[in-house]
């Protein structure tokens, strides 16, 4: 059966790679909706290539020029974030690829889940901030969430066919980023340009910085909790610099299943969109004759404190992961702008968590308040300590 796809965030790293692989299967997939935040030029190019039913530009300032650029096509043009939320739940799409960056992707993804659609989830912040709401809505609507992150896709693939066989724990692998072997003193001197040079993966700037600080792995620990219904003490992290093993599942009989492959996000993207089928691709293959040096290292949460803070947020529960996420988004932006140093990012996150009132079972409105207040606290901390950082 032909699958009808909505891509939320089509001009970002995941969205562009998704369109690249989907272009090879015109008989299997139909692109129904594309959305972007600001990149109206690329959105227009994508619309001309794939002829979706509609496109949405989040920033209303670009609406008129985008509409003019597409006036000769039978493509509907909308603008604003409410429109993005509406197209996530409406239309002919039966699969929504949620690839918007950060907290802004929460509401559209939640609307898609509420509508009972299959959600290929690439936006980890959605489950980090509101995992309990996503799971509740999925149960009520019959929606099915398929992870796109390479690590969670690996766990998902290892669990296929296992039924109710008990899982002892899971292990998420991390490349360690570009600063794995730097001392604490050397980390004080790293620049945004250096942090953006990931050794293995091609990703957007926010995810790349998170990977360098190990916050990305911390967010993935929280995401794994909601995806696979496991407590924090059953979710391990191991540094695996070669990024060949993408994650592992440990079963109660002592067996371990691992999913392996070259570090290429197009593989988990097409798997999520074609599940349960595996489509034939021309993507690079793993050559085991070259895999003669696979290494594993315990993460150093002294040098990379963000991972420890993420575990702390997960164990606290409630709205604390949301506070962690909001603080981190501000910290990453401030680091990229040169306002704080690399090692100060966890300081910002810890300050916000220490000054956030914990709510046991937050509503969406309470999470929105937590997010807004967390961002304000983070910016206040950065302004106050800027001359000391």
C-alpha positions as CSV (number, residue, x, y, z in Angstrom):
1,X,0.0,0.0,0.0
2,X,1.3,3.5,-0.9
3,X,2.2,5.5,2.2
4,X,1.3,9.1,2.5
5,X,3.9,11.2,4.3
6,X,3.8,14.5,6.2
7,X,7.3,15.9,7.0
8,X,7.4,18.4,9.8
9,X,10.8,20.1,9.4
10,X,11.5,19.2,5.8
11,X,14.4,21.7,5.4
12,X,16.4,20.4,8.4
13,X,19.0,17.6,8.5
14,X,16.5,14.8,9.0
15,X,13.9,16.2,6.6
16,X,16.3,16.7,3.7
17,X,17.8,13.2,4.2
18,X,14.2,11.8,4.3
19,X,13.3,13.4,1.0
20,X,16.5,12.2,-0.5
21,X,15.8,8.5,0.3
22,X,12.0,8.8,-0.4
23,X,12.7,10.2,-3.9
24,X,14.0,6.7,-4.8
25,X,10.5,5.1,-4.2
26,X,8.0,7.2,-6.0
27,X,5.6,4.2,-6.3
28,X,5.7,3.5,-2.5
29,X,5.5,7.0,-1.0
30,X,3.6,10.1,-1.6
31,X,4.7,13.4,0.0
32,X,1.5,15.2,1.2
33,X,2.8,18.0,3.4
34,X,6.1,19.8,3.9
35,X,6.8,22.3,6.7
36,X,9.7,24.6,7.6
37,X,10.4,27.3,10.1
38,X,12.3,30.0,8.1
39,X,14.0,28.3,5.1
40,X,11.3,29.3,2.5
41,X,13.7,29.1,-0.4
42,X,14.5,25.4,0.2
43,X,10.9,24.7,1.0
44,X,9.9,26.1,-2.4
45,X,12.5,23.9,-4.1
46,X,11.2,20.8,-2.3
47,X,7.6,21.7,-3.2
48,X,8.5,21.9,-6.9
49,X,10.3,18.6,-6.8
50,X,7.7,16.6,-4.8
51,X,4.4,18.5,-5.5
52,X,2.9,18.0,-2.1
53,X,-0.8,18.9,-1.4
54,X,0.4,21.7,0.9
55,X,3.3,23.4,2.5
56,X,3.6,25.5,5.7
57,X,6.2,28.1,6.6
58,X,6.2,28.7,10.3
59,X,7.5,32.3,10.1
60,X,4.6,34.3,8.7
61,X,7.0,37.0,7.4
62,X,7.9,34.6,4.5
63,X,4.3,33.7,3.5
64,X,3.8,36.2,0.7
65,X,7.1,35.5,-1.0
66,X,6.7,31.7,-0.7
67,X,3.1,31.9,-2.1
68,X,4.4,34.0,-5.0
69,X,7.2,31.4,-5.7
70,X,4.7,28.6,-5.9
71,X,1.8,30.4,-7.6
72,X,2.1,28.3,-10.7
73,X,1.7,25.0,-8.8
74,X,-1.4,23.3,-7.4
75,X,0.2,23.5,-3.9
76,X,-1.6,25.1,-1.0
77,X,0.5,27.5,1.0
78,X,-0.1,28.2,4.7
79,X,1.8,30.1,7.4
80,X,2.2,30.1,11.2
81,X,2.8,27.5,13.9
82,X,-0.9,26.8,14.4
83,X,-1.1,25.8,10.7
84,X,1.8,23.4,11.3
85,X,-0.1,21.9,14.2
86,X,-3.2,21.6,12.0
87,X,-1.6,19.9,9.1
88,X,0.1,17.4,11.5
89,X,-3.3,15.9,12.4
90,X,-5.2,16.6,9.2
91,X,-5.1,15.6,5.5
92,X,-4.5,12.3,3.8
93,X,-1.2,11.5,5.5
94,X,-1.0,8.3,7.5
95,X,2.6,8.8,8.5
96,X,4.0,11.9,10.1
97,X,7.8,12.3,10.2
98,X,8.3,14.6,13.2
99,X,11.7,16.2,12.5
100,X,11.3,19.8,13.9
101,X,14.1,20.8,16.2
102,X,13.6,21.4,19.9
103,X,10.6,22.0,22.1
104,X,8.7,23.7,19.2
105,X,8.1,20.2,17.7
106,X,6.1,19.0,20.7
107,X,2.6,20.3,19.9
108,X,2.6,19.2,16.2
109,X,3.8,15.7,17.2
110,X,1.2,15.5,19.9
111,X,-1.5,16.6,17.5
112,X,-0.4,13.8,15.1
113,X,-0.5,11.2,17.9
114,X,-4.0,12.5,19.0
115,X,-5.2,11.9,15.4
116,X,-4.1,8.3,15.5
117,X,-1.4,8.6,12.9
118,X,1.9,6.7,12.7
119,X,4.5,9.0,14.0
120,X,8.1,8.5,12.9
121,X,9.7,10.5,15.7
122,X,13.0,12.2,15.1
123,X,12.4,15.0,17.6
124,X,13.6,13.6,20.9
125,X,12.7,16.8,22.9
126,X,9.0,15.8,22.4
127,X,9.4,12.7,24.6
128,X,11.9,14.4,26.9
129,X,9.5,17.2,27.7
130,X,6.1,15.4,27.5
131,X,6.7,11.7,27.4
132,X,3.8,10.9,29.7
133,X,1.4,12.9,27.5
134,X,2.6,11.3,24.3
135,X,2.2,7.8,25.7
136,X,-1.3,8.5,27.1
137,X,-2.4,10.0,23.8
138,X,-1.0,7.1,21.8
139,X,-2.8,4.6,24.0
140,X,-6.1,6.4,23.6
141,X,-5.9,7.1,19.8
142,X,-4.2,3.9,18.7
143,X,-1.2,5.9,17.3
144,X,2.1,4.0,16.8
145,X,5.4,5.8,17.5
146,X,8.4,4.6,15.6
147,X,11.8,6.0,16.7
148,X,14.1,7.6,14.1
149,X,17.1,8.3,16.2
150,X,19.7,5.8,15.3
151,X,20.1,4.5,18.8
152,X,16.4,4.1,19.5
153,X,15.9,2.6,16.0
154,X,18.5,0.1,16.9
155,X,16.7,-0.9,20.2
156,X,13.4,-1.0,18.3
157,X,14.9,-3.3,15.6
158,X,16.4,-5.6,18.3
159,X,13.1,-6.0,20.0
160,X,11.1,-6.9,16.8
161,X,10.0,-10.5,17.2
162,X,10.9,-10.8,20.8
163,X,7.3,-10.5,22.1
164,X,7.1,-10.5,25.9
165,X,10.6,-11.9,26.4
166,X,12.0,-10.0,29.4
167,X,14.6,-7.3,28.8
168,X,17.3,-7.0,31.5
169,X,18.5,-3.6,30.3
170,X,19.4,-1.7,27.2
171,X,22.7,0.0,26.2
172,X,22.8,3.2,24.2
173,X,26.0,3.8,22.4
174,X,27.6,7.2,22.0
175,X,30.4,8.3,19.7
176,X,31.8,10.6,22.4
177,X,31.9,13.5,20.0
178,X,34.9,15.5,19.0
179,X,36.2,16.1,22.5
180,X,36.2,12.6,23.9
181,X,40.0,12.7,24.8
182,X,40.3,16.3,25.9
183,X,41.1,17.1,29.5
184,X,38.8,19.3,31.6
185,X,41.3,22.2,31.1
186,X,41.2,21.7,27.4
187,X,37.4,21.7,27.3
188,X,37.6,25.3,28.6
189,X,39.1,26.4,25.4
190,X,37.0,24.7,22.7
191,X,35.1,26.8,20.2
192,X,31.7,26.4,18.6
193,X,33.5,25.7,15.3
194,X,35.3,22.8,16.8
195,X,32.2,21.5,18.5
196,X,30.3,21.5,15.2
197,X,32.9,19.1,13.6
198,X,31.4,15.7,14.6
199,X,33.7,12.8,13.8
200,X,31.0,10.4,12.5
201,X,27.6,11.9,11.9
202,X,26.2,14.7,9.7
203,X,23.6,16.4,11.8
204,X,22.1,19.9,12.5
205,X,24.0,22.3,14.7
206,X,21.9,21.9,17.8
207,X,22.1,18.1,17.8
208,X,25.8,18.3,17.0
209,X,26.5,20.5,20.0
210,X,24.4,18.2,22.2
211,X,26.5,15.3,21.0
212,X,29.7,17.0,21.9
213,X,28.5,17.7,25.4
214,X,26.8,14.3,25.8
215,X,23.5,16.0,26.4
216,X,22.3,14.3,23.3
217,X,22.8,11.0,25.0
218,X,21.2,12.2,28.1
219,X,18.1,13.2,26.2
220,X,18.1,9.8,24.5
221,X,18.2,8.1,27.9
222,X,14.9,10.0,28.8
223,X,13.5,9.2,25.4
224,X,14.3,5.5,25.8
225,X,12.5,5.5,29.1
226,X,9.2,6.5,27.4
227,X,9.7,4.5,24.2
228,X,10.6,1.2,25.9
229,X,9.0,1.6,29.4
230,X,12.3,1.1,31.2
231,X,13.5,2.8,34.4
232,X,16.7,4.8,34.5
233,X,18.7,2.0,36.1
234,X,18.0,-0.3,33.1
235,X,19.3,2.2,30.6
236,X,23.1,2.3,30.2
237,X,25.3,4.4,28.1
238,X,28.6,3.4,26.6
239,X,31.1,5.4,24.5
240,X,31.7,3.6,21.2
241,X,33.8,6.0,19.1
242,X,33.5,4.0,15.8
243,X,29.7,4.3,15.8
244,X,29.3,0.8,14.2
245,X,27.1,-0.7,16.9
246,X,24.1,1.7,17.3
247,X,22.7,0.2,20.5
248,X,22.1,-3.1,22.3
249,X,19.4,-5.0,24.1
250,X,20.4,-7.4,27.0
251,X,17.9,-10.2,27.7
252,X,17.3,-12.1,30.9
253,X,18.9,-15.2,29.6
254,X,22.3,-13.4,29.1
255,X,21.9,-12.9,25.4
256,X,22.7,-9.5,23.8
257,X,21.4,-8.3,20.5
258,X,23.0,-5.4,18.7
259,X,22.0,-3.5,15.6
260,X,25.0,-2.6,13.4
261,X,25.7,-0.5,10.3
262,X,27.6,2.4,8.9
263,X,26.8,5.8,10.6
264,X,24.2,7.0,8.2
265,X,20.9,8.5,9.3
266,X,19.2,7.6,6.1
267,X,19.0,4.0,7.3
268,X,16.9,4.5,10.4
269,X,14.8,7.1,8.5
270,X,13.8,4.7,5.7
271,X,13.3,1.9,8.2
272,X,10.9,4.0,10.2
273,X,8.9,5.1,7.2
274,X,8.7,1.6,5.6
275,X,8.3,-0.5,8.8
276,X,7.6,-3.4,9.0
277,X,9.1,-3.8,5.5
278,X,12.8,-3.4,4.7
279,X,13.2,-1.7,1.4
280,X,16.2,-2.4,-0.8
281,X,18.6,0.5,-0.8
282,X,21.9,1.5,-2.4
283,X,23.1,3.0,0.9
284,X,26.7,2.2,2.0
285,X,27.2,-1.3,3.5
286,X,29.2,-2.2,6.6
287,X,32.5,-3.9,5.7
288,X,33.5,-6.2,8.6
289,X,37.0,-6.6,7.2
290,X,37.5,-3.0,8.2
291,X,35.9,-3.4,11.7
292,X,39.0,-4.5,13.5
293,X,39.1,-2.0,16.3
294,X,35.7,-1.6,18.0
295,X,36.2,0.0,21.4
296,X,33.9,0.8,24.3
297,X,34.6,3.3,27.1
298,X,32.6,4.2,30.2
299,X,31.4,7.8,29.9
300,X,33.1,10.4,32.1
301,X,30.3,12.3,33.8
302,X,32.8,14.5,35.6
303,X,34.0,16.1,32.4
304,X,30.6,15.7,30.6
305,X,28.1,16.6,33.4
306,X,25.1,16.9,31.1
307,X,24.7,13.2,31.0
308,X,24.5,13.0,34.8
309,X,22.0,15.9,34.9
310,X,19.8,14.1,32.4
311,X,19.7,11.0,34.6
312,X,18.9,13.2,37.5
313,X,16.0,14.8,35.6
314,X,14.6,11.4,34.6
315,X,14.8,10.0,38.1
316,X,13.0,13.2,39.4
317,X,10.3,12.9,36.8
318,X,7.4,15.2,36.4
319,X,8.3,18.4,34.7
320,X,12.1,18.2,35.5
321,X,13.1,16.8,32.1
322,X,11.2,19.7,30.5
323,X,13.2,22.1,32.6
324,X,16.4,20.4,31.6
325,X,15.5,20.6,28.0
326,X,14.5,24.3,28.0
327,X,17.7,25.2,29.8
328,X,19.8,23.2,27.4
329,X,18.2,24.8,24.3
330,X,19.2,28.3,25.7
331,X,22.6,27.1,26.7
332,X,23.4,25.7,23.3
333,X,22.2,28.8,21.5
334,X,24.3,31.0,23.9
335,X,27.4,28.8,23.3
336,X,27.0,29.0,19.5
337,X,26.7,32.8,19.9
338,X,29.9,33.0,22.0
339,X,28.1,34.2,25.2
340,X,29.2,31.2,27.3
341,X,31.9,28.6,27.1
342,X,31.5,24.9,26.4
343,X,31.9,23.8,30.0
344,X,29.4,26.4,31.2
345,X,26.5,24.8,29.4
346,X,25.8,22.3,32.3
347,X,26.1,25.1,34.8
348,X,23.1,26.8,33.1
349,X,21.1,23.5,33.1
350,X,21.9,22.8,36.7
351,X,20.9,26.3,37.8
352,X,17.5,26.0,36.1
353,X,16.8,22.6,37.5
354,X,17.8,23.7,41.0
355,X,15.3,26.6,40.7
356,X,12.4,24.8,39.1
357,X,9.5,23.7,41.3
358,X,8.8,20.0,40.6
359,X,5.3,19.0,39.4
360,X,4.4,15.4,39.6
361,X,1.9,15.0,36.7
362,X,2.1,18.2,34.6
363,X,-0.5,19.1,32.1
364,X,0.5,20.5,28.7
365,X,-0.1,24.0,30.0
366,X,2.1,23.4,33.0
367,X,4.8,22.1,30.7
368,X,4.5,25.2,28.6
369,X,5.0,27.3,31.7
370,X,7.9,25.2,32.8
371,X,9.5,25.6,29.4
372,X,9.0,29.4,29.3
373,X,10.2,29.9,32.9
374,X,13.2,27.6,32.3
375,X,14.3,29.7,29.4
376,X,13.9,32.9,31.4
377,X,16.0,31.5,34.3
378,X,18.7,30.3,31.8
379,X,18.9,33.7,30.2
380,X,19.0,35.5,33.6
381,X,21.8,33.2,34.7
382,X,23.8,33.8,31.5
383,X,23.3,37.6,31.8
384,X,24.3,37.6,35.4
385,X,27.4,35.4,35.0
386,X,28.4,36.5,31.6
387,X,31.3,38.7,32.8
388,X,32.6,35.7,34.9
389,X,32.3,33.1,32.1
